[in-house]
Amino acid sequence: MAEPAAILLELGTMYWKVGFAGEYVPRKIVPKNMLRRTAEPEKVEKALRNVFINILLCTPRGRKVVLCEKVTEQTKFRALVVSILLEKLQVDSVQFVPALVQPVYACCRDNELSGLMVDVGYSETCVLPVYHGHPLVHAMSVADVGTRTVHECLAALAGEKELVQWQSPAPEDAILDHVDAHRQAEDMDDVVVRSCSLHPDDELETIHVLVGQGHRVMVGQFARTNVCNVLFGMSCGKFVGDSELSAAKLVLDSLSRCELDVRAQVSKKVVLVGGGSMLEGFKERLVIACKQLCEEEKSYRHLRVLVERMKIYGASLDGARKHAVPANILQWMSASLIYAARGAPQGITLENWRDSRSLPDFLFHPAPNLHQLPMATGVDLSWRDGAPWLRSEERRTVVGDEGSR
């Protein structure tokens, strides 16, 4: 009897992506905002049981589980999830994989498994250089700026005339309660994605966005144009930005920490992941901000040539040239294909967990041999044909030429 497919979980701060290893997209993206902050064992166990029973429609007993985790994950939360999976849900084993390292294999070019991974998540932005498949932790940059920062800025503007107004069909004395109830991550995310832009030349008009149960949010021209600029350390109305908390500054800081012979390799391919990188105009704004910093600050002037040659790849919502896979699921999808091809390795078992209670470090995670994956298992990697930065002759090298088998 064939071994059942491993369960692949990416437990993000705002969304959980769940599915089976070998599939191209998650079975479901589950909103789980606020769950990580409480980290109550009962709530986490209930959420994990719901994933197995109601979403994946399978029993957890005897299943292998692969956790695609962010490299800055808290040890306390990691231990809690492993304890619940092994002791409560009785899975066969739990294997950790670093989420931010996986996209380099999905976006590889020949043997150059190098690139700059930029993850714009809900609570933070993380930039990690990967050189020949190995993460350069000493050059990693992390800052507490993400889509949550955009939500906070939007909430700060709420109620101001011609900026952001929450409108409700309820009586006027209940509007304030409605505003407080709807300052939640999901509704804010809905408003930002559907109304705001980072394109500097866009002339946006005031629009109304429907959220919740028939409630409307009026978003003015100023808010639509400037709210997302907080990702680059700029202020917006009452919200005061921090120039140190800028996605462009994180990119340049990571490049500066890399060795001289490594910078040129990793800067050739900047891969955007995370839902925040899909905001309209984010790619163009990132390039402009990097160039401005190189001109204005002496500490970054030696990076001007690299920034001019920098190529940024990622999905967007504006209909421009798109990545083969949306940026918000790229990490999950990359781990799914890799571990379906080579099989989920033996991870932490219940016996090992009870003996040592130790968790692995992602630095010691073995890098897969990319060129053996499709030939060893027959996994279809033709999805790479949609990647705009892979030319036809390079795609043959990646996928595997029939004549060389």
Buried (B, 14 or more C-beta within 10 A) or exposed (E): EEEEBBBBBBBBBBBBBBBBBBBEBBBBBBBBBEBBEEEEEEEBBEBBBBBBEEBBEBEBEEBBBBBBBBBBBEEEBBBBBBBBBBEBBEBBBBBBBBBBBBBBBBBBBEEBBBBBBBBBBBBBBBBBBBBEBBBBEEBBBBBEBBBBBBBBBBBBBBEBEEBBBBEBEEEEEEBEEBBEBBBBBBBBBBBBBBBBBBBEEBEBEBBEBEBBEEBBBBBBBBBBBBBBBBBBBBBBBEBEBBEEBBBBBBBBBBBBBBEEEBBBBBBBBBBBBBBBBBBBBBBBBBBBBBBBBBEEEEEBEEBBEBBEEBEBBBBBBBEEEBBBBBBBBBBBBBBBBBBBBBBBBEBBBBEBBEEEEEBBEBEEBEBBEBBEBBEEEEBEBEBBEEBEBBEEEBBBBBBBEEEEE
